[in-house]
Amino acid sequence: MNNPWYKFFKYVLIGPFLRVWNRPMYKGGEKIPDEGPAIMASNHLAVMDSFFFPLVARRQMTFLAKMEYFTTPGLVGRIQKFFFSNTGQVPIDRKSGDAAQDALDAAVKVLDRGDVLGMYPEGTRSPDGRLYRGKTGLARVALQTGVKVYPVAMIGTNKANPIGTWVPRPKKVGVVIGDPLDPADYGDRGDEYACARALTDDLMKALHSLSGQAYVDAYAADVKDSLSRGDGYPEGTEPGGPLETPAVPAAL
């Protein structure tokens, strides 16, 4: 893919500003293949992840973006729609009954073109800066296409772009790319779900090691739903709870 708007945002408008404002630190960018499909799988701390993430990649990246980024009213909504539409991002209606299959089909199309696909295995932003259990959709895409998965750790983006803010704060961020996971190594783990679950779990272990985040063995969406209802953290998911694996030093 060779989108002039993407290059304009990356090299002229947004990229230079972020490089000065947030002084991003990068490690492992040389691991991204020069050609052919690749899946870049990142933890998800902030909206700005989708801006910092591509700065480390020499090639254009395509993300599966939630439909709300294309339909939000007001000035911010128009800016979002303009940016995501003109940089080749793919809208996904997460409220649709066929959302999971639609996302899978869209991801496969991107990889079939030989492009680089960015995905967030947690499925949503972390509500509290911790890493949550990965969903298996990304692994299913990898197993179906045979495309390798590169773990990508975003570090500090939640401090540069806290939930509810749109103007980034002048905080340092980091991006670390780890060694790829080959889906061919997971084809003999049992049925389709077992294979996808094994690949996903290994991916989240890699992200935990690279990002340094505490890991919670629960889905972020379930925790966010509980918090939004005013019910607090589900049992065991509270910070320091039994479902949490403690933080480790980040690989940067």
C-alpha positions in Angstrom: 0.0 0.0 0.0 1.3 3.5 -0.9 -1.1 6.1 0.4 0.1 9.8 0.0 -2.0 11.0 2.9 -0.4 8.4 5.2 3.0 9.6 4.3 1.9 13.3 4.8 0.7 12.6 8.3 3.7 10.4 9.2 6.5 12.5 7.8 5.1 16.1 7.6 2.2 16.8 9.9 2.0 14.4 12.9 5.2 12.4 13.0 7.7 15.3 13.4 5.6 16.9 16.1 5.4 13.6 18.1 9.1 13.0 17.7 9.9 16.3 19.3 7.0 16.5 21.8 7.2 12.9 23.2 10.8 12.0 22.3 9.8 8.4 21.5 12.3 5.6 22.1 12.3 2.7 19.7 13.8 -0.8 19.8 13.4 -3.6 17.4 12.2 -1.7 14.3 14.6 -3.7 12.1 12.6 -6.9 12.8 9.7 -5.7 10.6 10.1 -7.5 7.3 10.8 -5.3 4.3 8.1 -6.9 2.2 5.2 -9.3 2.5 2.4 -9.5 5.1 3.0 -9.2 8.8 0.8 -8.8 11.9 1.9 -6.3 14.5 0.2 -7.1 17.8 0.3 -4.4 20.4 -0.9 -3.7 23.9 -3.3 -0.9 24.0 -2.9 2.0 26.5 -4.1 5.1 24.6 -5.8 6.4 21.5 -2.4 7.7 20.5 -1.0 4.2 20.2 -2.2 4.2 16.6 -0.1 7.3 16.0 3.1 6.3 17.8 2.9 2.7 16.6 3.5 3.5 12.9 6.4 5.8 13.6 8.6 2.8 14.2 7.6 1.0 11.0 9.3 1.6 7.7 6.2 0.4 5.9 2.6 1.7 6.0 0.4 0.0 8.5 -3.3 -0.7 8.4 -5.4 -0.9 11.5 -8.9 -2.2 12.1 -10.5 0.8 13.7 -13.7 0.9 15.6 -16.6 2.4 13.7 -17.0 5.2 16.2 -13.9 6.9 14.9 -15.7 7.4 11.6 -19.1 8.4 12.9 -18.5 10.6 16.0 -20.2 14.0 15.6 -18.5 17.4 16.1 -15.1 18.8 15.3 -13.2 16.0 16.9 -15.3 13.4 15.1 -14.7 15.1 11.7 -10.9 15.2 12.4 -11.0 11.5 13.4 -12.9 10.5 10.3 -10.6 12.5 8.0 -7.5 11.0 9.5 -8.7 7.4 9.6 -10.4 7.5 6.2 -7.4 9.1 4.5 -4.8 6.8 5.9 -6.4 3.6 4.8 -7.7 2.3 8.1 -10.6 -0.2 8.1 -13.8 0.6 10.0 -15.3 -2.3 12.1 -18.7 -2.1 13.7 -18.1 -3.8 17.1 -21.8 -3.7 18.0 -22.8 -5.8 15.0 -23.8 -9.4 15.5 -21.2 -10.4 12.9 -18.5 -8.1 14.3 -16.0 -10.9 15.0 -16.3 -12.5 11.6 -16.3 -9.1 9.8 -13.1 -8.2 11.6 -11.5 -11.5 10.7 -12.5 -11.1 7.0 -11.2 -7.6 6.9 -7.9 -8.6 8.5 -7.4 -11.5 6.0 -8.0 -9.1 3.1 -5.3 -6.7 4.3 -2.8 -9.6 4.7 -3.7 -11.1 1.3 -2.6 -7.8 -0.2 0.8 -8.3 1.4 0.4 -5.4 3.8 1.3 -4.9 7.4 -1.7 -5.2 9.8 -1.8 -3.6 13.2 -4.1 -5.2 15.8 -4.7 -4.9 19.6 -5.3 -8.4 21.0 -6.9 -7.0 24.2 -9.7 -5.8 22.0 -10.0 -2.4 23.8 -7.8 0.1 25.7 -6.7 -0.9 29.2 -8.8 0.9 31.8 -5.9 1.2 34.3 -2.5 0.8 32.5 -2.3 -3.0 33.1 -2.2 -5.7 30.4 -5.3 -7.8 30.1 -6.0 -11.3 28.7 -5.9 -11.4 24.9 -8.8 -12.4 22.7 -8.2 -15.1 20.1 -9.3 -13.2 17.0 -5.8 -12.1 16.1 -4.4 -15.6 16.5 -7.2 -17.0 14.3 -6.2 -14.6 11.6 -2.5 -15.7 11.9 -3.4 -19.4 11.9 -5.7 -19.0 8.8 -3.1 -17.0 6.8 0.2 -18.4 8.2 1.4 -14.8 8.8 3.9 -14.3 11.6 2.9 -12.2 14.6 5.2 -9.5 16.0 4.6 -8.5 19.6 4.8 -4.7 20.0 5.0 -3.1 23.4 3.8 0.5 23.9 5.3 2.1 27.0 4.1 5.2 28.6 1.5 6.2 26.0 -1.2 6.3 28.7 0.8 9.1 30.5 1.3 11.0 27.3 -2.4 10.5 26.3 -4.5 9.7 29.4 -8.1 8.5 28.9 -10.3 11.5 28.0 -7.6 13.7 26.6 -6.9 14.5 22.9 -3.8 16.7 23.1 -0.7 14.7 23.9 1.2 15.7 27.0 5.0 16.1 26.7 5.8 12.7 28.2 8.4 10.2 26.9 7.0 7.1 25.2 8.6 3.9 24.1 7.9 1.3 21.4 9.6 -2.2 21.6 9.2 -4.9 18.9 9.9 -8.4 20.0 10.7 -11.6 18.1 7.9 -13.0 15.9 5.6 -15.9 16.8 5.1 -18.3 13.9 1.6 -19.7 13.7 3.1 -22.9 12.1 4.3 -23.7 15.6 0.8 -23.9 17.0 -1.1 -26.1 14.5 -0.8 -29.2 16.6 -2.1 -27.9 19.9 -5.6 -29.4 19.5 -8.7 -28.0 18.0 -8.9 -24.5 16.4 -9.7 -22.7 19.6 -6.9 -24.5 21.5 -4.4 -23.5 18.9 -5.6 -19.9 18.9 -5.6 -19.8 22.7 -2.1 -21.1 22.9 -0.8 -18.6 20.4 -2.7 -15.8 22.1 -1.4 -16.7 25.6 2.2 -16.8 24.3 1.7 -13.4 22.7 0.5 -11.9 25.9 3.4 -13.4 27.8 5.7 -11.7 25.3 3.9 -8.4 25.7 4.1 -8.7 29.5 7.8 -9.2 29.3 8.4 -6.4 26.8 6.1 -3.7 28.2 6.7 -4.4 31.9 3.0 -4.1 32.7 1.3 -6.1 35.4 -0.8 -8.8 33.7 -4.5 -9.5 34.6 -6.0 -12.9 33.5 -9.3 -11.3 32.6 -10.7 -9.5 29.6 -10.4 -5.7 29.7 -13.9 -5.3 28.2 -15.4 -7.2 31.2 -13.5 -5.1 33.7 -14.5 -1.8 31.9 -18.2 -2.8 31.8 -18.1 -3.6 35.6 -16.4 -0.3 36.3 -18.8 1.7 34.1 -21.8 0.2 36.0 -20.3 1.4 39.3 -19.7 -2.2 40.5 -16.0 -1.8 40.9 -13.5 -4.4 39.8 -14.7 -7.9 39.3 -13.5 -10.2 42.0 -9.8 -11.0 41.7 -9.0 -8.3 39.0 -8.4 -5.4 41.4 -4.9 -4.1 41.4 -2.8 -6.6 43.4 -5.5 -9.2 43.3 -5.1 -12.9 42.7 -5.6 -12.7 39.0 -2.7 -10.2 38.6 0.8 -11.2 37.6 3.1 -8.4 38.9 4.9 -5.9 36.7 8.4 -6.6 35.5 11.1 -4.2 34.2 10.3 -3.1 30.6 12.6 -4.2 27.8 13.7 -0.6 26.9 
